[in-house]
């Protein structure tokens, strides 16, 4: 009986934990890029995709491009990126602040693309 208990205990602790499926919504600039990289390394999460949202980068297509660039650089290029809303839920105008004074013109600090991206 004691042997069966220890075998059950060992097999229960050796079973992998289920990963929580997550879709991220982010306006990928420098700050969100850091968060996405941390989340990609979390063994308890399964990132199903990224919905690029409006933000302080002028155009939601830019945040989607940044998300794709980041995922490719992180070796997670198979994660899909979708272009989301271009304005906040409670507003019907695209934000006018492009955030270039903080995030650079491209939203990622104006870091030159790697040779593989060119």
Backbone as CSV, one residue per row, in Angstrom:
resi,resn,N_x,N_y,N_z,CA_x,CA_y,CA_z,C_x,C_y,C_z
1,UNK,0.821,-1.191,0.000,0.000,0.000,0.000,0.869,1.261,0.000
2,UNK,1.901,1.286,0.810,2.798,2.425,0.886,3.534,2.612,-0.441
3,UNK,3.910,1.512,-1.063,4.592,1.573,-2.355,3.671,2.202,-3.407
4,UNK,2.412,1.803,-3.432,1.452,2.355,-4.385,1.265,3.857,-4.159
5,UNK,1.245,4.280,-2.888,1.091,5.688,-2.569,2.255,6.498,-3.131
6,UNK,3.495,6.031,-2.915,4.658,6.756,-3.408,4.726,6.762,-4.928
7,UNK,4.332,5.673,-5.563,4.303,5.651,-7.027,3.282,6.655,-7.564
8,UNK,2.122,6.716,-6.921,1.100,7.680,-7.342,1.594,9.107,-7.132
9,UNK,2.263,9.356,-6.028,2.791,10.677,-5.731,3.845,11.087,-6.759
10,UNK,4.740,10.169,-7.086,5.778,10.456,-8.073,5.192,10.704,-9.452
11,UNK,4.229,9.891,-9.858,3.660,10.069,-11.186,2.834,11.348,-11.263
12,UNK,2.199,11.747,-10.183,1.419,12.983,-10.176,2.328,14.199,-10.293
13,UNK,3.463,14.168,-9.627,4.367,15.318,-9.681,5.140,15.369,-10.986
14,UNK,5.259,14.253,-11.693,5.994,14.225,-12.947,5.121,14.632,-14.128
15,UNK,3.808,14.683,-13.940,2.909,15.038,-15.030,3.077,16.518,-15.371
16,UNK,3.176,16.837,-16.662,3.333,18.239,-17.038,2.052,19.029,-16.763
17,UNK,2.220,20.244,-16.327,1.071,21.112,-16.059,0.488,21.576,-17.386
18,UNK,-0.801,21.735,-17.433,-1.453,22.225,-18.642,-1.052,23.686,-18.870
19,UNK,-0.795,24.018,-20.130,-0.446,25.400,-20.468,-1.719,26.188,-20.739
20,UNK,-1.781,27.390,-20.251,-2.955,28.240,-20.429,-2.880,28.933,-21.792
21,UNK,-3.881,28.732,-22.651,-3.874,29.404,-23.960,-4.176,30.897,-23.798
22,UNK,-3.397,31.726,-24.486,-3.514,33.178,-24.343,-3.402,33.842,-25.711
23,UNK,-4.245,34.844,-25.947,-4.094,35.744,-27.087,-3.716,37.096,-26.508
24,UNK,-2.590,37.622,-26.932,-2.117,38.909,-26.420,-2.677,40.044,-27.266
25,UNK,-3.045,41.128,-26.627,-3.439,42.360,-27.312,-2.422,43.406,-26.894
26,UNK,-1.700,43.934,-27.863,-0.603,44.850,-27.525,-0.328,45.814,-28.666
27,UNK,0.075,47.011,-28.331,0.590,47.966,-29.323,2.112,47.879,-29.223
28,UNK,2.673,46.935,-29.904,4.064,46.546,-29.684,5.030,47.680,-30.022
29,UNK,5.512,48.278,-28.941,6.598,49.243,-28.954,7.648,48.676,-28.012
30,UNK,8.525,49.494,-27.523,9.608,49.012,-26.663,9.074,48.331,-25.402
31,UNK,8.110,48.957,-24.736,7.610,48.409,-23.474,6.862,47.092,-23.682
32,UNK,5.970,47.045,-24.664,5.227,45.807,-24.913,6.129,44.714,-25.479
33,UNK,7.165,45.102,-26.205,8.104,44.107,-26.727,8.781,43.356,-25.587
34,UNK,9.170,44.089,-24.558,9.790,43.439,-23.392,8.812,42.480,-22.729
35,UNK,7.562,42.894,-22.606,6.548,42.039,-21.987,6.297,40.784,-22.826
36,UNK,6.219,40.940,-24.141,5.991,39.784,-25.020,7.141,38.791,-24.899
37,UNK,8.365,39.285,-24.857,9.515,38.387,-24.717,9.455,37.603,-23.407
38,UNK,9.064,38.256,-22.336,8.922,37.556,-21.052,7.821,36.501,-21.126
39,UNK,6.698,36.842,-21.729,5.584,35.897,-21.825,5.921,34.702,-22.719
40,UNK,6.720,34.921,-23.752,7.129,33.807,-24.621,7.935,32.765,-23.860
41,UNK,8.640,33.187,-22.826,9.481,32.284,-22.029,8.733,31.602,-20.890
42,UNK,7.482,31.997,-20.664,6.705,31.444,-19.553,6.213,30.045,-19.915
43,UNK,6.656,29.014,-19.202,6.268,27.645,-19.549,4.810,27.318,-19.248
44,UNK,4.119,28.195,-18.535,2.717,27.929,-18.207,1.759,28.516,-19.236
45,UNK,2.294,29.258,-20.222,1.442,29.905,-21.220,1.676,29.340,-22.605
46,UNK,0.621,29.271,-23.378,0.711,28.944,-24.800,0.182,30.165,-25.547
47,UNK,1.077,30.908,-26.185,0.684,32.117,-26.900,0.076,31.704,-28.233
48,UNK,-1.219,31.919,-28.380,-1.934,31.524,-29.594,-1.816,32.566,-30.697
49,UNK,-1.605,33.814,-30.321,-1.492,34.879,-31.307,-1.381,36.227,-30.628
50,UNK,-1.096,37.228,-31.452,-1.037,38.602,-30.973,-1.988,39.425,-31.826
51,UNK,-2.865,40.167,-31.163,-3.728,41.132,-31.837,-3.076,42.496,-31.649
52,UNK,-2.520,43.028,-32.724,-1.866,44.328,-32.646,-2.951,45.391,-32.513
53,UNK,-2.802,46.257,-31.527,-3.834,47.254,-31.260,-3.316,48.659,-31.516
54,UNK,-4.243,49.600,-31.422,-3.862,51.002,-31.526,-2.910,51.323,-30.388
55,UNK,-2.237,52.407,-30.512,-1.341,52.838,-29.451,-0.719,54.150,-29.850
56,UNK,0.423,54.415,-29.297,1.069,55.698,-29.585,2.099,55.552,-30.712
57,UNK,1.786,54.724,-31.693,2.724,54.518,-32.795,2.139,54.956,-34.125
58,UNK,1.061,55.710,-34.089,0.500,56.296,-35.300,-0.395,55.377,-36.109
59,UNK,-0.026,54.140,-36.309,-0.786,53.249,-37.177,-0.721,51.830,-36.627
60,UNK,-1.859,51.187,-36.547,-1.922,49.829,-36.010,-1.130,48.839,-36.885
61,UNK,-0.990,49.164,-38.167,-0.179,48.289,-39.038,1.284,48.289,-38.603
62,UNK,1.739,49.413,-38.043,3.109,49.500,-37.517,3.263,48.581,-36.310
63,UNK,2.283,48.569,-35.416,2.395,47.703,-34.242,2.340,46.231,-34.649
64,UNK,1.578,45.910,-35.692,1.544,44.530,-36.195,2.903,44.156,-36.797
65,UNK,3.475,45.072,-37.551,4.800,44.834,-38.133,5.842,44.634,-37.025
66,UNK,5.762,45.449,-35.979,6.684,45.310,-34.850,6.511,43.952,-34.170
67,UNK,5.268,43.509,-34.005,5.009,42.208,-33.375,5.609,41.087,-34.218
68,UNK,5.425,41.152,-35.537,6.001,40.115,-36.420,7.525,40.127,-36.352
69,UNK,8.090,41.313,-36.366,9.555,41.451,-36.295,10.097,40.878,-34.987
70,UNK,9.409,41.177,-33.891,9.819,40.684,-32.582,9.712,39.163,-32.508
71,UNK,8.587,38.609,-32.960,8.401,37.157,-32.912,9.437,36.444,-33.775
72,UNK,9.726,36.988,-34.951,10.753,36.381,-35.810,12.114,36.383,-35.110
73,UNK,12.462,37.502,-34.496,13.750,37.607,-33.804,13.830,36.662,-32.611
74,UNK,12.682,36.385,-31.992,12.643,35.505,-30.816,12.500,34.034,-31.198
75,UNK,12.468,33.743,-32.493,12.324,32.354,-32.930,10.911,31.826,-32.778
76,UNK,9.936,32.737,-32.738,8.534,32.340,-32.572,7.691,32.873,-33.731
77,UNK,8.282,32.889,-34.908,7.607,33.432,-36.082,6.356,32.690,-36.499
78,UNK,6.145,31.510,-35.933,4.950,30.738,-36.279,3.703,31.244,-35.550
79,UNK,3.861,32.109,-34.570,2.717,32.669,-33.850,2.078,33.735,-34.736
80,UNK,0.776,33.619,-35.006,0.136,34.589,-35.895,-0.052,35.954,-35.249
81,UNK,-0.005,36.976,-36.104,-0.239,38.357,-35.683,-1.399,38.888,-36.521
82,UNK,-2.356,39.488,-35.850,-3.523,40.050,-36.529,-3.584,41.548,-36.271
83,UNK,-3.973,42.292,-37.291,-4.135,43.732,-37.145,-5.474,43.976,-36.469
84,UNK,-5.420,44.625,-35.321,-6.634,44.880,-34.550,-7.195,46.266,-34.818
85,UNK,-7.919,46.775,-33.854,-8.577,48.069,-33.961,-7.573,49.193,-34.083
86,UNK,-7.913,50.184,-34.884,-7.000,51.319,-35.047,-7.326,52.475,-34.116
87,UNK,-8.347,52.292,-33.263,-8.694,53.340,-32.297,-9.242,52.694,-31.031
88,UNK,-9.220,53.452,-29.927,-9.722,52.926,-28.656,-11.211,52.594,-28.742
89,UNK,-11.661,51.745,-27.865,-13.052,51.316,-27.839,-14.028,52.485,-27.706
90,UNK,-13.691,53.471,-26.906,-14.613,54.574,-26.639,-14.371,55.793,-27.524
91,UNK,-13.532,55.676,-28.533,-13.251,56.823,-29.396,-13.314,56.378,-30.859
92,UNK,-13.574,57.327,-31.730,-13.672,57.004,-33.151,-12.592,57.693,-33.968
93,UNK,-11.604,58.204,-33.306,-10.511,58.870,-34.008,-9.202,58.175,-33.668
94,UNK,-8.358,58.081,-34.661,-7.032,57.506,-34.455,-6.224,58.450,-33.572
95,UNK,-5.482,57.927,-32.586,-4.660,58.797,-31.735,-3.670,59.608,-32.573
96,UNK,-3.449,60.852,-32.198,-2.539,61.722,-32.951,-1.116,61.681,-32.417
97,UNK,-0.920,61.263,-31.177,0.421,61.184,-30.589,1.096,59.921,-31.098
98,UNK,2.194,60.071,-31.813,2.854,58.881,-32.374,3.907,58.280,-31.452
99,UNK,4.216,58.902,-30.340,5.147,58.340,-29.363,6.583,58.249,-29.825
100,UNK,6.917,58.876,-30.942,8.275,58.780,-31.483,9.315,59.333,-30.521
101,UNK,8.935,60.274,-29.691,9.883,60.861,-28.745,10.285,59.871,-27.658
102,UNK,9.539,58.776,-27.508,9.885,57.745,-26.538,10.347,56.467,-27.234
103,UNK,9.545,55.995,-28.197,9.768,54.686,-28.820,10.534,54.743,-30.142
104,UNK,10.878,55.924,-30.623,11.501,56.051,-31.928,10.440,56.042,-33.015
105,UNK,10.836,56.376,-34.221,9.877,56.481,-35.330,9.214,55.150,-35.653
106,UNK,9.921,54.038,-35.429,9.348,52.735,-35.767,8.684,52.039,-34.577
107,UNK,8.756,52.642,-33.406,8.148,52.041,-32.219,9.069,51.094,-31.481
108,UNK,10.191,50.722,-32.093,11.148,49.804,-31.461,12.521,50.447,-31.299
109,UNK,12.532,51.750,-31.082,13.795,52.437,-30.814,14.651,52.672,-32.026
110,UNK,14.075,52.567,-33.216,14.800,52.786,-34.473,16.026,51.888,-34.612
111,UNK,15.925,50.675,-34.093,17.005,49.698,-34.235,16.973,49.172,-35.667
112,UNK,18.122,49.170,-36.303,18.188,48.709,-37.690,17.779,47.234,-37.788
113,UNK,17.073,46.868,-38.850,16.706,45.463,-39.038,17.944,44.581,-39.175
114,UNK,17.821,43.354,-38.727,18.926,42.412,-38.879,19.092,42.061,-40.348
115,UNK,20.239,41.496,-40.756,20.432,41.113,-42.158,19.345,40.154,-42.658
116,UNK,18.835,39.311,-41.784,17.789,38.361,-42.182,16.475,39.078,-42.498
117,UNK,16.246,40.246,-41.883,15.008,40.996,-42.103,15.055,41.850,-43.360
118,UNK,16.243,42.100,-43.887,16.376,43.006,-45.048,16.014,42.339,-46.327
